């Protein structure tokens, strides 16, 4: 019974052990499904199940019929046009990161959008090229088709290299799509949880630095080869600075002017976004002006600047991936697949929370997988979602993926009709536009200080991820970061927080005794908490912490007691000890014997429970013992293990725990386990944990139940700290009253 009394509460109930509580309240033994039950359920077929699967696989069928045409169509059109213009420019710019001709970036901005419209579950993300993925694909391209540095290189050779690079980019994109599709079909959408926000932040920041360095050759127009190997960024910078005197001044000036304008206007868009009806399309404005200036001034001939050149009109026929290339880029494809999904899912999650709808991680994997398969087949490169482009789609009023279809229509117009207008555009302008989209990622450097103050483990993960990705490359760096992050999880779980608890405020609340001054510790009772799962990697650490908390090693005490019993038996036989009604008295000098002689190679016997059946009296180990017999003093009689934070216990830990508990029980210390989660006892019974020494009755619902049980058992009713008012006829019921005493009891035992 629970009764509110002002801002206090009064609880009247018996002291419960787990078994007593289950018996009294008739616990139901529910049937738990086995693996085969779940497997049968997966393969069960019914019309309703087929319908659910179809709707989940094709989300467009669910939301398109419910589309509010009159309310949303205008917003989606405006958003789609703005997003499409940005997608065109980013597609051209990010193609430079992939080391393929700019026109292929338009394919990457077109096909995945169409696929995502049908299969995707997010309403607001803009699918297409993303600088981090583009750089990762570009790294694979450079590794398999390296730059040919030759002064007499012909256009034929350049064209052949470009074709080969396009094929590599398409193949690695296709394979990454296959991996994403398989992961989605196998319901592995949860894989993103292994990439923490700190890891993603550090990785994308490092990728932004790589993008910055990789674009220097276009901004300065220098013949810098690609380096896709550890410390490649160092070699790239060395190559840039060794040729810095060959910089094309026109490209440098253009790059700096464009970069400053883009940064300033983007800052204005952020600062005045509440007042602006739509963000200023500065990328489009700069691109149009730069193309016009380049065309009318004829910068290509006068200043020898590098331009985009003629873009191929229309689409090329789909191609099958090169099997030889696929065999060489399996690892790269896995990294690209995971990073692409992690970034896209993170952005989609933000918008789904903001606009109150759900997204399906497994379906997102399928959508991006199919998008990359189709995009790779048409010679595009890997797609995800660019943060800035998705921000444009959402901030300009986009409601659904209809905006994505409109944006793909803009890209289609450029591919089919007006791509030739971009021919005079300088590549340095595209490089500056690519850098202009890195502000958000580069600003993540500020997170280091914040993380250090909030969580040092996360800060270390960020720094290690950043440094690994910078110096080892994005692919090896990502693998290193994931391995390091998992290592920190192992370290944290291997060294769990273990504390000794005490009663606080004479209530039923138990906290770390070091944190409070108003505490009460029952005499002879230790309350030990482990705030972590206990498994093979940390069970020995937990055992050592428990031994440290109680102040003695139970196995050592047990062996000392058994050795003492051997000595006393020998002394009784020799007449060196005399029995009195109270104790044993030494009546003769005892010949000292070494422990090794007493052991006599029977160490196993010393680990068994103490046996006093042959002695005429029971030995009180806390009293004075005969001379020459020394046994460590034990000042506690009960230990309570708080298992409320122990979510699981594996078999290896179970064996060690059982052995440890037996060691305590054999030296007459009562063990109690409190707060174990439901099903804990069932698992222990299945694993044969219980025997004559370790019994289910040691489990209690709460720490306080165990404490009250101990106090009653040890007859501490007269303790000044505990007010136990006896009242015949009320059984074991207690009323918890937060007043001066620890508890007030109603009834007798």
N, C-alpha and C positions, 0 to 999 in steps of 0.2 A: 504494500500500500504506500502511495506517495501523497503527502499532504503539503500544499504550499502554506508557508507561514511567513507572510511578508516577503522579504527578499531572501528567505531561507527555504529549505525544503526538509521535510521529515520523511524518512523511509523506514518502514517496519517490515522486516522479512527475516527468515532464518539465515544462518551462516551456511553458504552452499559450497560444496565441492562440485566438480563437474559431474561426477556420476550421480550424486544425490539430486542435483538440479535436473538432470535428464530423466531420472526415474520419477521424480515428483511431478514433472510437467509433461511426461509422456512424449519424449522426443521421438519424432518420426524418422525412420531409417529409409530415406529416399533412395530410389534407384538412380545411379549415376551412369550416364551413357558411356559406353566404351568407344574405342577408336572405330571398331567395326560398325557400331550403331551410327556414328557420324558419317562413315563412308557410305553406308546404305542410304542415308538421308540425302547425301550429295547426288546419288545416282537415281533417286526416286523421280518419277516423271508423272505429271498430272497437268491438265489444261491450265490450272491456275499458276502452277510453277513455270510452265512455258511462257505464259503471259508476263509474269514478273521478270523472268530472265530477258525476254525481248525488250521490255520497257527499260530495264537496267542497261542493256547493251546499246540501245538506241534512245538516249535521253531526249533527243529532239522530238520524238513522238509524244512525249509527255508534256513538254512546255510549249511547243509550237501551236497546238490547238487552243491553248489558253492565252495566246498572245493578245495583249490589249492594243489592237491596231491603232485606234484613234489617239490613244494616250501616249504610245511609245514610239510610233514610227518616225515622227519628225526628229525626236531626240536621237534615235538610232542612226538616222541618215546623217545628221550633223556630226555625230560622233564618228561614224564610219568614214566620212570624207576626211576629217582631221587625222584620224588614225591611219588611213590609207596613205596620205601624203607623207606622214612620218615613216611608215613602213617602207615606202619606196626608197627614201633617202637612207634609212638604216640598212636596208638590204644591200644597197650599193656600197655603203661604207663598211659594213661588216664582212663583205666579200673580200675586202683587202686583207682582213685578218685570216681568212681561210687560204689566202694566196691563190685565188682563182679570179678570172675576169669579173668585173663588177656586175655584169648582166645576170650572172647565175644567182646573185643574191635576191633578184626579183622572184625567181622560182621558189626560193626558200621562204619568201614572204607571201606566196600565193597558195600553193597546194596544201600545206598543213592547216591553213585556215579553213579550207573547205571541209577537210576531214574532221577537224575539231568541231565544226558546226553540227555535225551529225552525231558524233560520239562523245563530245566533252560535256562536263557537268557544271563548269563555271560560266557565269553569265558575263563576266566583266574582263577577264584577262585577254590580252591581245597576243595571239600565237604568231611566232615568226622567229627571225634571227635574234640571237642573244650573244653579246660580245664574248662572254666567258666560253660558251660552247663553240663559237666561231673560232676562238683562239685555240681551243683544244683540238678541233678538227684540223685547223691549220698546222698545229704541231705534228699531227700524224702525216699530213700532206708533205711537209718539209722532210720528215724522217724517211718517207718512202720515195719521194721525188725531190731530192735536194737541189738547191740552186746550182746552176752551171755558170761559174764566173769565168767568162771568156770575153776578151775585147772584140773578137771578130764573130760573135754570135750572130746568126742570121735570123730573120723573121720566121723562117720555116722551123728552125729549132725551137724558137720561143713558142710558136703555135703548137708544136708537138708536146712540149713540156706542159703547156696549159691544158691540153686535152687529157694528158696523163693525170695531171693534178685534179682536174674535174672528176675523173673516174675514181680516183682515190677518195675524194670527198664524198662522192655519191655512194660509194661502197661502204665506207665506215658509217655513214648516216643510215643506210639501209640496215646494216647489222645492228646498230644501236636501237633502231626501231623494232627489230625482231626480238632483241632482249627485253625491251619495254613491254612488248605485246605478250611475251611468255610470262613475264613477272605479273602482269595484270591478270592473265588467264589463271595463273596459279594462286591468285589472291595474295600477292606479296606487296600490296600497297603499304603495308606497315614498315617496309624497309627504310622509309624516309626518317623514321624515329631514330635511326642509328647515326643520322647526321644532325648534330645539335645545332642550335642557332649560332653558337660561338664558332663552331667549325665552319658553317656556311659563310658566316661573316668574314672570318679570316681568309677563307679560300677565295671568295669573290673579291676581297680587297687585293689579295696577291694577284689575281687574274687582271684586275684593273691596272695594276702596275705593269704587268706583262703587256697589256694592250697599249699602254702609254709608250713603253719602250719600242714595241713593234711598229708603231706608227711614225716613229722618228724618221725612218728611211723615206717615207712618203712626204713628210713635212719638209725635210731637207733635201729630198731627191738624191739620195746616196745609194750606191750599189752595195747594200748590206746583205750578205747571205743569211739564211735562216739557220738557227742552231737549236735543234730539238734534242737536247741532252742535258744532264745535270750541269748547273752553272751556265746554261745557255744565255741567260740574261746578262751575265758578266761578259761573255764573249761578244754579244751583240753590242753592248755599250762600248767595249774596246774597239770594235770595228767602226762604230759611228764616230767616236772621238779621234780615231786615227785618220779619218777622212774628212774631218770637220771643215777643212779649208776648201773642200770641193763643193760646199753647200750652194744650192741654187737660190740666190737671193730672192727672186720673184716668188718662188714657192714658200720660202721661209716667211716673207712679209705677209703673203696671202694667208698662210696658216695662222699666224699670230693675230691678224686682224679679225679673221673669222672666229677664232677661239675666244677672243675678248668679247666680241659682239654676242656670241651664243651664250657665254657665261653670264653676261650682264642681263640680257633679256630673260634668260631662264630664272635668274634671281628675282627679277621683277615679276615674272609669272607666279613664283612661289609667294612673294610678299603680298601681292595684290590679287591673289586668286579669288578672294571673296568679292571683289569689285569688278573683275573682268568677266564678261559673259562667256568667253572662251580663251584659253591660253593663246598668246601671240605665236603663230607658227613660224618661229624665227628660222628653223632649219630650211623650210620651203623658201622663205624670203631670201635668205643668204644664198641658197642654191641657184635660184633664178637670176639674182644679180650677178653672182660669180660666173655663171654660164654665159650671160650676155656680155659681160666685160671681156671674158676670155675669147668670145667669138669675134666681137667687133675690134678688139685691140690686137687679135691674133697672137696671143701670148705663147702659143705652142711654137711658132716659128721665130718670133722675136726674142724670146727669153728661154727657149728650149725647156718649157715646163712639161711635166707628164700629165696627160689628159686621159679621160675615161675611154675615149674612142668610140667607134661605132658599136652600138648594141644590136645583137641579133634580134630581128623581129619575129614574133611568133614563138611557138614551142617546138622543142626537139622531140623526136620519138623516144618513148621510154626505153631504157636499157636495163639489161640484167646485170647485177653486180659481178665484179671480177672475183672468181673463187680464189685465185692466188693472192689477191689483195686482202680478202676476208680472213685468210689464214694468218696474215701478218698483223692484223689490227684488232684481234679479239679483245685484248686487255683495254685498248683505247676505247673500243665500242662500249664496253661495260662501264667505264668511267663516265663517258659521255651520256650514256643512258641514265645513270643514277643521278649525276649532277643536274642534267636537264629536267628530270622529274622533280628532284628536290626543290629546285628554284621555282619551278612553275607551281608546284603544290603549295609552297610557302606563300606565294603571292595570291593564289586562288583562295587559300584559307583566310587571308586577311580580308579580302573582299566579301567572302561568304559570311564572315562574322559581322562585318559592317552592314551588310544588306539583308541579313537574317535568312539565309537559305543554306542547305547542306550540299557538300560535294563528296564524291566517292573516290577515294584514292586509287582503288583498283581500276575503276572505269577511266580515271585520268591516265593511268599507265597505258591502258588499251588505246585511248584516243591519241596520245602522243606517239605511241608505237606505230599505229597505222599511219599517222601523219608523216613520220620520218620514213616509213617504208615507201609511201607514195612519193614523198618529196625526193628521196634518194633515187627512186626509179626514173624521175624526170630531171636528174642531175642537179638537184638542189642540195643544200647541206643542212646539218642538224638544226632543229628548231626547238624553242622552248617559249618563254615569254620574257620580253624586255620590260624592266620595271618602268622606265619612262614611257614607253608606248602604252602599256596597260594603264598607267596613270592618265594619259591623254584620253584613252577610250572611256574611262570611268568619269573623269572630271568634266568632260564635254557632254555628259548626259546619257552615255550608253546604258541601255537597260538589259539587252540580251545579246546573243551572238549574231543577231541580225546586223548589228554594227560591224561585226567581223566580216560578214558577207559583203557589206558595202565597201569596207576597206580593201577586200580582195578584188572587188570590181575596179577600184582605182588602180591597183597594181596591174590588173589585166589590161587596162587602157594604156598604161605605160609600156607594157610588154608588146602589145599589138600595134600601137599607133604612134605614140609620141616619144618613144625611147631615143630616137635620133636627136632630139633637142638637147639631150644631156651629153652628147659626144664631146663638145668643147670644155666640159667641166673638168677642172684640175683635180687630180687625185689628192693633192694636199688639202683641198677643201673637204673631201670625203673623210680624210684622216682627222681633220679638225672637228668635223661633226661627230665622228666616233668618240673622240676624246670629250666632247661636250656632254655626252651621255654618261660619263663616268663619275660625275660629281658625287652622286649619292653613294656609290661604292667606295670612292676615295675618302669620303667623310666618315666612313666606318672606323677610321683610325681613332676617333674620339672614344670608341667603345672600350679601348684598352684600359684607360684610367677608371672608367665606371665599373668594368668587370673586376678590376683589382680590388676595389673597395667592397664590392658585393659578393663575389665568389672567386677566390684565387685559382681554384681548379679550372673554371671556365676561362679565366684570363690566360692561364698557361696554355690551354688548348688553343685559344685564339692565336697566341704568339707562335707556338710550334707549328700550327697549320700555315700561318702566313709565311714563316721562314722556310718551311719545307716546300711549299708551293713556289716560292720565289726562286730558291736556289736549286731544287731538284727537278723543277718542271711541274706542270699542273697534274699530269697523270701519276707520276711517282709521288708527288707531294700529297695528292688526295689519299692515296693508299697509306702513306706514312701517317697522315693526320687521323684517318679512321682507326688505324692500329694503335696510335698513341691515345686516342680518346677511349677506346675499349680498355687500354691498359690502366687509365685513370679510374675507370669503373671498377676494375679488378682490385686496384690498390685501395680504393675507398671501401669496397666491400670486404677486402681482406683485413683491413684495419678498422673495424667498426667502433662506434662509440659505446663504451661500457662504463656504467656509473653505478654508484651505491646510492640507494634511495632512503629517504626518511619521511616520516609523517610531518606534514606542514599544517600549522594552525589547529592542531588537535581535531582534524577533520578526517574524511576518508580520502584525502588527496595525498599522493606521494610524489615527491620531486627529488632532484639531485640535492644531496645534503650540503653540498658546497655553495649552493645558490641562496640559501635562506638561513636566517638566524633563529626564527621561531620554529624549531623542529623537535620532534620526539622520536628516538630510536628505541624500540623495545629491547630490554636487556637480553643479551644472548641471541639476538636475531639479526641476520644480515639480509638485506633486500638488494638483489643484484639485477640490473637491467642491461640487456644487449639490444641496441637499436639497429638491428640489421638481420637479414636472413643468415642462418648458420649453415655452412656447407663445407665441403672438404678443404677449401682454401683458407678458411678463417677459423675453423673449429679449435685448432691448437692455440690460436691467439686468444680466443674467448676463454678457453680453459685456463690459460696463464693469467688472464685478467681476473678470473674468478678466484683463483688461488691467491693472487695478490690482494684481492679485496678482503678475503677472510683472514689472511695473515699467516697461513700455514699450508703445507702440502699434505693433503689427506693420505696419500699413499705412503709418504714418509712416516707420518704419525702411526698409521696402521702397522707398518713394518716394525717400528720401534715398540709398539704395544705387544705384538706377537713375540718379539725377541725378549721383552720383559717377562712375559708369561712363561717362556721357556726357562729363563733364569730362575723364576720363582718356583716352578715345579721341581727343578733340580735342587734348589735350596731346601725345599720342603722334604725331599727324599733324604737329603744329607742331614736334616735336623738343624739347619742353619736359620730357619724361620719358625716362629711359634705363632699359632693361631689364637687370637682372642676374639671375643664377640664383636669387637669393633674393627680391628685391623690385624695386620701381620706385623710381628715384632722380630727384628733380627737379633738372634741370641748368640751368634758366632761370627767370626770374621769370614767373609766370603772371598773365595779365591777368584780373582778377576780373570775373565775369559774374553778373548777378542770376539768382535762381531763376526769375523770370518769363521772362527771355530764354531760359533753358535749356528751360523747359517748352514754349514755342513752340506753345501750345494743343494739346499732345499728352499730356494728363494720363492718358488711358487707358493709354498705353505705360508710364507709371511704375508702374502697378498690376500689370504682368505680371512673371513670374519673371525674376530677374537672368540676363542672357545674357553670358557671358564668352568666347564662342567666338572673338571677334575680338581678344582680348587674348593676348599671348604667354605669360602665366602666370595662374594662379588667384589671385584676390585673397583674402588673409586679412584679414577685416574686423576681427579682434581685434588685428591688428598695427598698427604706426604707418603712417599713410597720408600721401601727399604733402601739402605745405602747401596750405592753402586748401580742402582736402577734409575735411569733417567729417561723420561718420556716427555716430548714436547707438550706444553700446556695448551689446552683447547678451551677457549672462553665462550664459545657460542654453542648453542644446542639446536638451532634451526636456521635454515637458509631458504629464502624465497627467491625464485627465479622469475622475473617479470618477462614473459614471452609475448606481450601485447604487440611488440614491434617485429617479432620474428615471423615473417611471412611464409617461409618454408624451411624445411630441414631435410637435407638429403641423407641417403643411407650411410655414407661414410661418417658424416657428422653425428648421426644417430648412434653409431657404435661407440664413438668417442664419448658422447654425452652419457650413454648408458654406463660405460666404464667409470667415468668420473663420478656420477651419482652414486654408484655402488661403493666407491672408495669413501665417500662421505657417510653413507649409511652404515658402513662397517665400523666406523669409529663413533657410532651412536649419535650422529647428527641427522635430524629430520630434514628431508628435502621436500619443498613444495614448489609447484609450478603454477603461476597465475596468469590469467589473461590470454591463454592460448586460443587461437582462432578456431572456428568451427571446422570439424573434420580432422583436427590435429590428433586427437585420441584414436580415431578410426585408423589413421595411417600408422600410428605407432603400434596398434594391435596387429595390423596386417603384417608389419615388419618384425613381429616377435620381440618388441621392446620390453614388455612387462614380464616379470617373473616373481619369485618369492620375496625378493628384496625391493624391486622397483614395481610399484603397484599403481593402478589408475586412481586410487583414492588420494594420491598426492597432488592431483590437479584441482585447482580452485578457480571460481569465476573471476575474482578480482584479488588484488593484493590485500585489500582490507579483510576480505573473507578469510584469507590465509592467516593474517595477523591475529584476528579474533580467535580463530581456531587454536593457534599456538598459545595465546595467552590463557585460554580456558584449559588447554591440555597441561600447561606448565603451572597452573594454579597461581596466577599472578593477579588475582582479584584485589589483593591488598596493595598493589603498586600505587604510589601517590600520583603517578601520571595517568592512571587508568581508573575511572570511577565505574565500577561494575556493581550496580545496585541489585542485589539478588531478590527475586520475588517468586515464590513457589507457584508452580502450576502453569507457567507460560512457555515451557520448552526452551528452545534455542533462539527465540526471536530477539532481534535487536532493533532499537530505534536510534537512528543517526541524528543527533541533535548538536549543532555547532555551538556549544557553550564552552565552559571552562575545561571540562574533562575531554579525553579523547573520544569516548563513547559512553552512552548511558544504556544499560541493558535492562530489558524488561523480561523477567522470568528467570528460571533456574536451569541449570544444565542437568 
